[in-house]
Amino acid sequence: MKVVRDFAKLVTAVILVSFIFQAGCSKLEKKDSADDTMQKWAEYTAQVDDLKKKMTSAEKELFTLVGNWNEMLEEKGKSSESISLEDQEKMDSFERLSFWTYLRMKNEQEAGFLPLIDEIYSQSKQIVDLQEEVKKLSTYFETPNEVKSGDTHFQLALKYLDSREDVPEDQKTKILRKAGLWDELQVGFLIYFYYDNEELYTSVHQGKATISPTDHRRKLDAARRLIFQARADSMMTIIQEQEVLSDSLTQRIVVLDAEIQSKLGAIDSLEVLNKDLERENVQTKKKVTALNLAGNSIHYVIISEDILRSKDIYKSGFLFFKKPSFDTEQAFKQFDFKKHIDTRETSMIDETANEGKGKIEIYSEQGKKLEKDSDYTFEFVGGKLRVHLDRIDPFKGHKLIIMNR
């Protein structure tokens, strides 16, 4: 906005003079604060707390007046000169006061504007005065800590001690123990700390919290009393119930003792039975393992074509007049199928075999001749026959005869 840009040069010079003046005042105040008593420090923190509340209220009123000013400009057709509330919030109190002083001089010929400008100026001046009072009092103590969610008095106090170079490391625990820290804090509380001669003083103020420290502590104390009383009443009830229960238990113990003796005899019998069951369980597991293996295994033999011919199991055809035949029933009766693969681990049959003509045929005990390149593939490598079963599920738990031609 043009009015803000015009104001920027003026306020820069004024701010520099203000900072020099404030720094000088701060040094003078700090010189006096060295001799202040703890009581005076506590009074100052309370005054600062009250002044900040007044500043918050005054700023709310100021922004309301700035809104009224913008409405007046809009009514008079000068909305382009309106003041952004965001710009006002970014300015500190001294900048705002200088800004409205500048606007008053600029609009001194506009009689209709002056009353509202004077009111805004007065409100800005009140905020500056309050802030100056806070700055003077704040020279007696360090910046307070605003309590955030999860903060504890102990954590904040320890952080404060850690930030100081004049606190003996081996004395921090002792100092914190003597400081009278609160058990619970309300979010928004302001905590002031003051350290002198191995003594830590702390003062708790309302700050942005919705409840004062006094009311907060009063509520906590009342809640603790209620909890203590409830626990005491509960304990008395429990004691009375236990006395009644104790008499009943004494009688019950006598009955239970007799039952125990009876059950001890039964336990001996159960132990004998348990050992028998454990033995059975071991045998059952072995059977289950064997069944699982059988159900997932494919047993096989590799037999030459000549042997199968000699046993009349395999007969070749004659040109185109007769197809080759394989007697499945006789074949699977005459051979022992000691070798197998576990299909859960592999689908490959890898055995030493004579390459012969480099051809094989595979027959299943279901009477099926397996199709090369569909059901299986094979190769002869270094005196070994390697058969890869591409389809496993149809042959699990069954036998195969691999005829080496």
Sine and cosine of phi, psi and omega as CSV:
sin_phi,cos_phi,sin_psi,cos_psi,sin_omega,cos_omega
0.00,0.00,0.61,-0.79,-0.07,-1.00
-0.88,0.47,-0.68,0.74,-0.07,-1.00
-0.90,0.44,-0.53,0.85,0.03,-1.00
-0.95,0.30,-0.65,0.76,0.01,-1.00
-0.91,0.41,-0.65,0.76,0.04,-1.00
-0.87,0.49,-0.54,0.84,-0.07,-1.00
-0.98,0.21,-0.39,0.92,-0.17,-0.99
-0.86,0.51,-0.70,0.72,-0.04,-1.00
-0.90,0.43,-0.68,0.74,-0.01,-1.00
-0.88,0.47,-0.72,0.69,-0.14,-0.99
-0.95,0.31,-0.45,0.89,-0.01,-1.00
-0.88,0.47,-0.73,0.69,0.00,-1.00
-0.92,0.40,-0.64,0.77,-0.03,-1.00
-0.91,0.42,-0.63,0.77,-0.02,-1.00
-0.90,0.44,-0.63,0.77,0.00,-1.00
-0.89,0.46,-0.69,0.72,0.04,-1.00
-0.89,0.46,-0.65,0.76,-0.03,-1.00
-0.89,0.45,-0.69,0.73,-0.03,-1.00
-0.89,0.46,-0.65,0.76,0.01,-1.00
-0.89,0.45,-0.69,0.72,0.01,-1.00
-0.89,0.45,-0.70,0.71,-0.04,-1.00
-0.91,0.41,-0.62,0.78,0.00,-1.00
-0.89,0.45,-0.63,0.77,0.02,-1.00
-0.91,0.42,-0.69,0.72,0.02,-1.00
-0.89,0.46,-0.65,0.76,-0.04,-1.00
-0.89,0.46,-0.65,0.76,0.00,-1.00
-0.91,0.42,-0.64,0.77,0.01,-1.00
-0.90,0.44,-0.69,0.73,-0.03,-1.00
-0.91,0.41,-0.65,0.76,-0.03,-1.00
-0.91,0.41,-0.51,0.86,0.04,-1.00
-0.89,0.45,-0.65,0.76,0.00,-1.00
-0.96,0.28,-0.47,0.88,-0.15,-0.99
-0.93,0.36,-0.32,0.95,-0.04,-1.00
-0.87,0.49,-0.51,0.86,-0.05,-1.00
-0.99,-0.14,0.07,1.00,-0.02,-1.00
-0.92,0.39,0.54,-0.84,0.07,-1.00
-1.00,0.09,0.28,-0.96,0.04,-1.00
-0.87,0.48,-0.56,0.83,-0.01,-1.00
-0.91,0.42,-0.65,0.76,0.00,-1.00
-0.92,0.39,-0.62,0.78,0.04,-1.00
-0.87,0.49,-0.69,0.73,0.01,-1.00
-0.90,0.44,-0.63,0.77,0.03,-1.00
-0.90,0.43,-0.64,0.77,-0.01,-1.00
-0.90,0.43,-0.67,0.74,0.00,-1.00
-0.89,0.46,-0.61,0.79,0.02,-1.00
-0.92,0.39,-0.64,0.77,0.02,-1.00
-0.91,0.41,-0.65,0.76,0.01,-1.00
-0.89,0.46,-0.67,0.74,0.01,-1.00
-0.86,0.52,-0.70,0.71,-0.02,-1.00
-0.93,0.38,-0.65,0.76,0.00,-1.00
-0.90,0.43,-0.61,0.79,-0.01,-1.00
-0.92,0.38,-0.57,0.82,0.07,-1.00
-0.90,0.44,-0.67,0.74,0.02,-1.00
-0.90,0.44,-0.62,0.78,0.01,-1.00
-0.90,0.44,-0.67,0.74,0.01,-1.00
-0.87,0.49,-0.69,0.72,0.01,-1.00
-0.91,0.41,-0.65,0.76,-0.03,-1.00
-0.92,0.39,-0.61,0.80,0.01,-1.00
-0.92,0.39,-0.62,0.78,0.07,-1.00
-0.86,0.51,-0.69,0.72,0.00,-1.00
-0.91,0.42,-0.61,0.79,0.00,-1.00
-0.88,0.47,-0.73,0.69,-0.04,-1.00
-0.92,0.39,-0.50,0.87,0.11,-0.99
-0.90,0.44,-0.69,0.73,0.01,-1.00
-0.91,0.41,-0.61,0.79,0.03,-1.00
-0.89,0.45,-0.62,0.78,0.07,-1.00
-0.88,0.47,-0.65,0.76,0.05,-1.00
-0.89,0.45,-0.62,0.79,0.01,-1.00
-0.89,0.47,-0.71,0.71,0.00,-1.00
-0.90,0.44,-0.62,0.79,0.04,-1.00
-0.90,0.45,-0.64,0.77,0.01,-1.00
-0.90,0.43,-0.67,0.74,0.01,-1.00
-0.89,0.46,-0.64,0.77,-0.01,-1.00
-0.90,0.43,-0.64,0.76,0.02,-1.00
-0.90,0.43,-0.54,0.84,-0.05,-1.00
-1.00,-0.07,0.19,0.98,0.05,-1.00
0.96,0.28,0.40,0.92,0.00,-1.00
-0.86,-0.51,0.63,0.78,-0.06,-1.00
-0.90,0.44,-0.37,0.93,0.02,-1.00
-0.91,0.41,-0.34,0.94,0.00,-1.00
-0.99,-0.12,0.21,0.98,-0.02,-1.00
-0.91,0.42,0.39,-0.92,-0.08,-1.00
-0.98,-0.22,0.82,-0.57,0.02,-1.00
-0.95,0.31,0.80,-0.60,0.07,-1.00
-0.88,0.47,-0.52,0.86,0.02,-1.00
-0.91,0.43,-0.66,0.75,0.05,-1.00
-0.90,0.44,-0.63,0.77,0.01,-1.00
-0.90,0.44,-0.62,0.78,0.00,-1.00
-0.92,0.38,-0.56,0.83,-0.01,-1.00
-0.95,0.32,-0.46,0.89,0.01,-1.00
-0.96,0.28,0.57,-0.82,0.17,-0.99
-0.99,0.17,0.09,-1.00,-0.12,-0.99
-0.89,0.47,-0.60,0.80,-0.01,-1.00
-0.93,0.37,-0.63,0.77,0.03,-1.00
-0.90,0.44,-0.66,0.75,0.00,-1.00
-0.89,0.46,-0.68,0.74,0.00,-1.00
-0.88,0.48,-0.70,0.71,0.01,-1.00
-0.91,0.42,-0.61,0.79,0.00,-1.00
-0.88,0.48,-0.74,0.68,-0.03,-1.00
-0.96,0.27,-0.40,0.92,0.15,-0.99
-0.91,0.42,-0.67,0.74,0.03,-1.00
-0.89,0.45,-0.69,0.72,0.00,-1.00
-0.91,0.42,-0.57,0.82,0.01,-1.00
-0.90,0.44,-0.67,0.74,0.01,-1.00
-0.92,0.39,-0.61,0.79,-0.04,-1.00
-0.93,0.37,-0.55,0.84,-0.10,-1.00
-0.94,-0.35,0.42,0.91,-0.08,-1.00
-0.93,0.37,-0.30,0.95,0.04,-1.00
-1.00,0.05,-0.19,0.98,-0.01,-1.00
-1.00,-0.07,1.00,0.00,-0.11,-0.99
-0.86,0.51,-0.53,0.85,-0.03,-1.00
-0.94,0.34,-0.38,0.93,-0.03,-1.00
-1.00,0.06,-0.47,0.88,-0.21,-0.98
-0.87,0.50,-0.70,0.72,-0.04,-1.00
-0.84,0.54,-0.69,0.72,-0.02,-1.00
-0.94,0.33,-0.63,0.78,0.05,-1.00
-0.88,0.48,-0.68,0.73,0.01,-1.00
-0.88,0.48,-0.62,0.78,-0.01,-1.00
-0.92,0.38,-0.68,0.73,0.03,-1.00
-0.91,0.41,-0.65,0.76,0.02,-1.00
-0.87,0.49,-0.71,0.71,0.00,-1.00
-0.87,0.49,-0.66,0.76,0.00,-1.00
-0.92,0.40,-0.65,0.76,0.03,-1.00
-0.90,0.44,-0.62,0.78,0.00,-1.00
-0.91,0.41,-0.61,0.80,0.03,-1.00
-0.89,0.45,-0.65,0.76,0.01,-1.00
-0.91,0.42,-0.67,0.74,0.03,-1.00
-0.87,0.49,-0.71,0.70,-0.01,-1.00
-0.88,0.48,-0.67,0.74,0.02,-1.00
-0.90,0.44,-0.66,0.75,-0.02,-1.00
-0.91,0.41,-0.60,0.80,0.03,-1.00
-0.91,0.42,-0.62,0.79,0.05,-1.00
-0.90,0.43,-0.66,0.75,0.02,-1.00
-0.89,0.46,-0.69,0.72,-0.02,-1.00
-0.88,0.47,-0.65,0.76,0.01,-1.00
-0.90,0.45,-0.70,0.71,-0.02,-1.00
-0.95,0.32,-0.53,0.85,-0.07,-1.00
-0.94,0.35,-0.26,0.97,0.03,-1.00
-0.94,0.35,-0.23,0.97,-0.02,-1.00
-1.00,0.05,-0.15,0.99,-0.01,-1.00
-0.43,-0.90,0.23,-0.97,-0.05,-1.00
-0.99,0.11,0.22,-0.98,-0.03,-1.00
-0.85,0.53,0.75,-0.66,-0.03,-1.00
-0.95,0.31,0.33,-0.94,0.08,-1.00
-0.99,-0.13,0.80,-0.60,0.09,-1.00
-1.00,0.03,0.79,-0.61,-0.07,-1.00
-0.95,0.32,0.82,-0.58,0.08,-1.00
-0.97,-0.25,0.19,-0.98,0.03,-1.00
-0.86,0.51,0.78,-0.62,0.02,-1.00
1.00,-0.07,-0.21,0.98,0.02,-1.00
-0.94,0.34,0.56,-0.83,0.14,-0.99
-0.85,-0.53,0.38,-0.92,0.01,-1.00
-0.87,0.49,-0.64,0.77,-0.02,-1.00
-0.89,0.46,-0.71,0.70,-0.02,-1.00
-0.88,0.47,-0.70,0.71,-0.01,-1.00
-0.91,0.41,-0.64,0.77,0.00,-1.00
-0.92,0.40,-0.67,0.74,0.02,-1.00
-0.90,0.43,-0.63,0.77,0.04,-1.00
-0.88,0.47,-0.64,0.77,0.02,-1.00
-0.90,0.43,-0.72,0.69,0.00,-1.00
-0.89,0.45,-0.63,0.78,0.01,-1.00
-0.90,0.44,-0.46,0.89,-0.04,-1.00
-0.98,0.21,-0.22,0.98,-0.04,-1.00
-0.99,-0.17,0.64,-0.77,-0.01,-1.00
-1.00,0.03,-0.20,0.98,-0.07,-1.00
-0.99,-0.12,0.20,0.98,-0.01,-1.00
-0.98,-0.20,0.88,-0.47,0.03,-1.00
-0.88,0.48,0.76,-0.65,-0.05,-1.00
-0.86,0.52,-0.64,0.77,-0.07,-1.00
-0.98,0.19,-0.01,1.00,-0.01,-1.00
-0.95,-0.32,-0.07,1.00,-0.12,-0.99
-0.88,0.47,-0.69,0.73,-0.01,-1.00
-0.89,0.46,-0.69,0.72,0.01,-1.00
-0.89,0.45,-0.67,0.74,-0.01,-1.00
-0.89,0.45,-0.69,0.72,-0.01,-1.00
-0.92,0.39,-0.59,0.81,0.00,-1.00
-0.90,0.43,-0.54,0.84,-0.04,-1.00
-1.00,0.06,-0.13,0.99,-0.19,-0.98
-0.98,0.18,-0.20,0.98,0.00,-1.00
0.92,0.39,0.78,0.63,-0.04,-1.00
-0.97,0.23,0.47,-0.88,-0.03,-1.00
-0.98,0.20,0.49,-0.87,0.07,-1.00
-0.96,0.27,-0.66,0.75,-0.08,-1.00
-0.72,-0.70,0.60,-0.80,0.02,-1.00
-0.84,-0.54,0.42,-0.91,0.05,-1.00
-0.99,-0.14,0.69,-0.72,0.05,-1.00
-0.85,0.53,0.73,-0.68,-0.01,-1.00
0.98,-0.21,-0.29,0.96,0.07,-1.00
-0.85,0.53,0.51,-0.86,0.13,-0.99
-0.96,-0.28,0.78,-0.63,-0.03,-1.00
-0.92,-0.40,0.87,-0.49,0.08,-1.00
-0.98,-0.18,0.64,-0.77,0.05,-1.00
-0.84,-0.54,0.57,-0.82,0.03,-1.00
-0.62,-0.78,0.82,-0.57,-0.05,-1.00
-0.88,-0.48,0.72,-0.69,0.03,-1.00
-0.38,-0.93,0.82,-0.57,0.12,-0.99
0.80,0.60,0.80,0.60,0.04,-1.00
0.87,0.50,0.48,0.88,0.09,-1.00
-0.80,-0.59,0.76,-0.65,0.03,-1.00
-0.95,-0.31,0.83,-0.56,0.06,-1.00
-0.94,-0.34,0.59,-0.81,-0.01,-1.00
-0.67,-0.74,0.60,-0.80,-0.01,-1.00
-0.74,-0.68,0.78,-0.62,-0.07,-1.00
-0.96,-0.27,0.77,-0.64,-0.02,-1.00
-0.78,-0.62,0.32,-0.95,-0.14,-0.99
-0.91,0.41,-0.66,0.75,-0.02,-1.00
0.84,0.54,-0.80,-0.60,-0.02,-1.00
-1.00,-0.06,0.05,1.00,-0.02,-1.00
-0.93,0.36,0.40,-0.92,-0.03,-1.00
-1.00,0.03,0.02,1.00,-0.03,-1.00
-0.63,-0.78,0.56,-0.83,0.00,-1.00
-0.97,0.23,0.42,-0.91,0.03,-1.00
-0.83,0.55,-0.62,0.79,-0.01,-1.00
-0.90,0.44,-0.74,0.67,0.01,-1.00
-0.91,0.41,-0.60,0.80,0.02,-1.00
-0.88,0.47,-0.73,0.68,-0.01,-1.00
-0.92,0.39,-0.60,0.80,0.01,-1.00
-0.89,0.45,-0.67,0.74,0.02,-1.00
-0.91,0.41,-0.65,0.76,0.02,-1.00
-0.89,0.45,-0.68,0.73,0.00,-1.00
-0.90,0.44,-0.66,0.75,0.01,-1.00
-0.90,0.43,-0.65,0.76,0.02,-1.00
-0.91,0.42,-0.64,0.77,0.02,-1.00
-0.91,0.42,-0.63,0.77,0.01,-1.00
-0.90,0.44,-0.68,0.74,0.03,-1.00
-0.89,0.46,-0.68,0.73,0.01,-1.00
-0.90,0.45,-0.68,0.73,-0.01,-1.00
-0.89,0.46,-0.69,0.72,-0.02,-1.00
-0.91,0.41,-0.66,0.75,0.01,-1.00
-0.89,0.46,-0.64,0.77,0.02,-1.00
-0.92,0.40,-0.65,0.76,0.01,-1.00
-0.89,0.46,-0.71,0.71,0.03,-1.00
-0.88,0.47,-0.66,0.75,0.00,-1.00
-0.90,0.44,-0.64,0.76,0.00,-1.00
-0.91,0.42,-0.64,0.77,0.02,-1.00
-0.89,0.45,-0.67,0.74,0.03,-1.00
-0.88,0.47,-0.68,0.73,-0.01,-1.00
-0.89,0.45,-0.67,0.74,-0.01,-1.00
-0.87,0.49,-0.71,0.71,0.00,-1.00
-0.90,0.44,-0.66,0.75,0.02,-1.00
-0.91,0.42,-0.60,0.80,-0.01,-1.00
-0.92,0.39,-0.57,0.82,0.02,-1.00
-0.90,0.44,-0.68,0.73,0.03,-1.00
-0.91,0.41,-0.67,0.74,-0.03,-1.00
-0.91,0.42,-0.58,0.82,-0.02,-1.00
-0.87,0.49,-0.70,0.72,0.02,-1.00
-0.89,0.46,-0.67,0.74,-0.01,-1.00
-0.91,0.41,-0.62,0.79,-0.02,-1.00
-0.92,0.39,-0.58,0.82,0.00,-1.00
-0.86,0.50,-0.69,0.72,0.02,-1.00
-0.93,0.38,-0.61,0.79,-0.03,-1.00
-0.92,0.39,-0.56,0.83,-0.01,-1.00
-0.87,0.49,-0.65,0.76,-0.01,-1.00
-0.88,0.47,-0.70,0.72,0.00,-1.00
-0.91,0.41,-0.68,0.73,-0.03,-1.00
-0.91,0.42,-0.57,0.82,0.00,-1.00
-0.87,0.50,-0.67,0.75,0.02,-1.00
-0.92,0.40,-0.64,0.77,0.00,-1.00
-0.91,0.41,-0.60,0.80,-0.01,-1.00
-0.88,0.48,-0.71,0.70,-0.01,-1.00
-0.87,0.49,-0.62,0.78,0.00,-1.00
-0.93,0.38,-0.65,0.76,-0.05,-1.00
-0.96,0.28,-0.47,0.88,0.04,-1.00
-0.86,0.51,-0.63,0.77,0.06,-1.00
-0.90,0.44,-0.64,0.77,0.00,-1.00
-0.92,0.39,-0.55,0.84,0.00,-1.00
-0.89,0.45,-0.66,0.75,0.01,-1.00
-0.85,0.52,-0.66,0.75,0.01,-1.00
-0.92,0.40,-0.63,0.77,-0.01,-1.00
-0.92,0.40,-0.57,0.82,0.01,-1.00
-0.90,0.44,-0.66,0.76,0.05,-1.00
-0.89,0.45,-0.71,0.70,0.02,-1.00
-0.89,0.46,-0.62,0.78,-0.02,-1.00
-0.89,0.46,-0.65,0.76,0.02,-1.00
-0.89,0.45,-0.64,0.77,0.05,-1.00
-0.89,0.46,-0.67,0.74,-0.01,-1.00
-0.92,0.40,-0.60,0.80,0.03,-1.00
-0.89,0.46,-0.67,0.74,0.03,-1.00
-0.89,0.46,-0.69,0.72,0.03,-1.00
-0.89,0.46,-0.62,0.79,-0.01,-1.00
-0.89,0.45,-0.65,0.76,0.03,-1.00
-0.88,0.48,-0.71,0.70,0.00,-1.00
-0.90,0.45,-0.64,0.76,0.01,-1.00
-0.89,0.45,-0.67,0.74,0.01,-1.00
-0.88,0.47,-0.64,0.77,0.02,-1.00
-0.89,0.45,-0.66,0.75,0.01,-1.00
-0.90,0.43,-0.69,0.73,0.01,-1.00
-0.88,0.48,-0.68,0.73,0.02,-1.00
-0.88,0.48,-0.69,0.72,0.00,-1.00
-0.89,0.45,-0.66,0.75,0.01,-1.00
-0.91,0.42,-0.68,0.74,0.03,-1.00
-0.87,0.49,-0.66,0.75,0.00,-1.00
-0.91,0.41,-0.71,0.70,-0.01,-1.00
-0.88,0.47,-0.66,0.75,-0.04,-1.00
-0.94,0.33,-0.34,0.94,-0.03,-1.00
-0.93,-0.37,0.10,1.00,-0.04,-1.00
-0.98,-0.21,0.44,-0.90,0.16,-0.99
-0.84,-0.54,0.91,-0.41,0.03,-1.00
-1.00,0.02,0.55,-0.84,-0.09,-1.00
-0.47,-0.88,0.34,-0.94,0.21,-0.98
-0.71,-0.71,0.51,-0.86,0.09,-1.00
-0.93,-0.36,0.89,-0.46,-0.11,-0.99
-0.77,-0.64,0.63,-0.78,0.00,-1.00
-0.96,0.29,0.40,-0.92,0.02,-1.00
-0.88,0.48,-0.59,0.80,-0.04,-1.00
-0.89,0.46,-0.69,0.73,0.00,-1.00
-0.89,0.45,-0.68,0.73,-0.01,-1.00
-0.91,0.42,-0.58,0.81,0.04,-1.00
-0.92,0.39,-0.67,0.74,-0.05,-1.00
-0.89,0.45,-0.45,0.89,0.00,-1.00
-0.99,-0.12,0.19,0.98,-0.01,-1.00
0.84,0.55,0.48,0.88,0.06,-1.00
-1.00,0.03,-0.63,0.78,0.00,-1.00
-0.89,-0.46,0.77,-0.64,0.05,-1.00
-0.77,-0.63,0.77,-0.64,-0.01,-1.00
-0.99,0.14,0.33,-0.94,0.01,-1.00
-0.99,0.15,0.04,-1.00,0.02,-1.00
-0.85,-0.53,0.96,-0.28,-0.07,-1.00
0.74,0.68,-0.82,-0.57,-0.01,-1.00
-0.98,-0.20,0.06,1.00,-0.12,-0.99
-1.00,0.06,-0.40,0.92,-0.05,-1.00
-0.56,-0.83,0.74,-0.68,-0.01,-1.00
-0.99,0.11,0.44,-0.90,0.08,-1.00
-0.88,0.48,0.51,-0.86,0.01,-1.00
-0.78,-0.62,0.46,-0.89,-0.01,-1.00
-0.69,-0.72,0.88,-0.48,-0.04,-1.00
-0.99,0.10,1.00,-0.03,-0.08,-1.00
-0.87,0.49,-0.72,0.69,-0.08,-1.00
-0.85,0.52,-0.75,0.66,-0.01,-1.00
-0.93,0.37,-0.61,0.80,-0.06,-1.00
-0.88,0.47,-0.73,0.69,-0.11,-0.99
-0.99,0.14,-0.10,1.00,0.11,-0.99
-1.00,0.02,-0.49,0.87,-0.22,-0.98
-1.00,0.00,-0.25,0.97,-0.10,-0.99
-0.89,-0.46,0.50,-0.86,0.09,-1.00
-1.00,-0.04,0.78,-0.63,-0.03,-1.00
-0.98,-0.21,0.96,0.26,-0.08,-1.00
-0.99,0.13,-0.41,0.91,-0.04,-1.00
-1.00,-0.05,0.54,-0.84,0.02,-1.00
-0.40,-0.91,0.29,-0.96,0.17,-0.98
-0.86,-0.51,0.55,-0.83,0.08,-1.00
-1.00,-0.04,0.94,-0.34,-0.09,-1.00
-0.92,0.39,-0.20,0.98,0.09,-1.00
-0.96,0.27,-0.29,0.96,-0.05,-1.00
-0.92,-0.40,-0.50,0.86,-0.07,-1.00
-0.40,-0.92,0.35,-0.94,0.12,-0.99
-0.85,-0.53,0.31,0.95,-0.10,-1.00
-0.93,-0.37,0.77,-0.64,0.18,-0.98
-0.98,-0.18,0.85,-0.52,-0.10,-1.00
-0.78,-0.63,0.97,-0.22,-0.08,-1.00
-0.68,-0.73,0.47,-0.88,0.11,-0.99
-0.94,0.35,0.74,-0.68,-0.05,-1.00
-0.35,-0.94,0.52,-0.85,0.06,-1.00
-0.97,0.25,0.75,-0.67,-0.10,-0.99
-0.92,0.38,-0.53,0.85,0.01,-1.00
0.81,0.58,-0.79,-0.61,0.00,-1.00
-0.99,0.15,-0.04,1.00,-0.01,-1.00
0.97,0.23,0.41,0.91,0.01,-1.00
-0.78,-0.63,0.47,-0.88,0.10,-1.00
-0.63,-0.77,0.37,-0.93,0.20,-0.98
-0.73,-0.68,0.56,-0.83,-0.05,-1.00
-0.83,-0.56,0.73,-0.68,0.01,-1.00
-0.83,-0.56,0.64,-0.77,0.03,-1.00
-0.97,-0.23,0.36,-0.93,-0.02,-1.00
-0.94,0.34,-0.18,0.98,0.10,-0.99
-0.98,0.19,0.00,1.00,0.01,-1.00
1.00,0.03,0.29,0.96,-0.05,-1.00
-0.96,-0.27,0.67,-0.74,0.16,-0.99
-1.00,-0.05,0.85,-0.53,-0.05,-1.00
-0.95,0.31,0.61,-0.79,-0.05,-1.00
-1.00,0.02,0.81,-0.58,0.06,-1.00
-0.91,0.42,0.61,-0.79,-0.01,-1.00
0.94,0.33,-0.11,0.99,0.09,-1.00
-0.92,-0.39,-0.80,0.61,0.03,-1.00
-1.00,-0.02,-0.42,0.91,-0.06,-1.00
-0.33,-0.94,0.29,-0.96,0.20,-0.98
-0.74,-0.67,0.34,-0.94,-0.01,-1.00
-0.48,-0.88,0.25,-0.97,0.10,-0.99
-0.37,-0.93,0.47,-0.88,0.13,-0.99
-0.98,-0.21,0.84,-0.54,-0.03,-1.00
-0.70,-0.71,0.89,-0.45,0.10,-0.99
0.82,0.57,0.69,0.72,0.03,-1.00
0.98,0.17,0.20,0.98,0.01,-1.00
-0.83,-0.56,0.54,-0.84,0.09,-1.00
-0.97,-0.23,0.83,-0.56,0.03,-1.00
-0.89,-0.45,0.89,-0.46,-0.01,-1.00
-0.92,-0.39,0.85,-0.53,0.05,-1.00
-0.97,-0.24,0.89,-0.45,0.00,-1.00
-0.99,0.10,0.93,-0.37,-0.03,-1.00
-0.98,0.21,-0.48,0.88,0.07,-1.00
-0.87,-0.50,0.89,-0.46,-0.12,-0.99
-0.97,-0.24,-0.68,0.73,-0.17,-0.99
-0.81,0.59,-0.66,0.75,-0.04,-1.00
-0.90,0.43,-0.32,0.95,-0.13,-0.99
-0.92,-0.39,0.05,1.00,0.05,-1.00
-0.87,0.49,0.70,-0.71,0.05,-1.00
0.98,0.22,0.15,0.99,-0.02,-1.00
-0.86,-0.51,0.01,-1.00,-0.04,-1.00
-0.91,-0.42,0.50,-0.87,0.04,-1.00
-0.79,-0.62,0.61,-0.79,0.17,-0.99
-0.93,-0.36,0.85,-0.53,0.02,-1.00
-0.98,-0.21,0.93,-0.36,-0.01,-1.00
-1.00,-0.01,0.88,-0.48,0.01,-1.00
-1.00,-0.01,0.90,-0.43,-0.06,-1.00
-0.99,-0.12,0.00,0.00,0.00,0.00
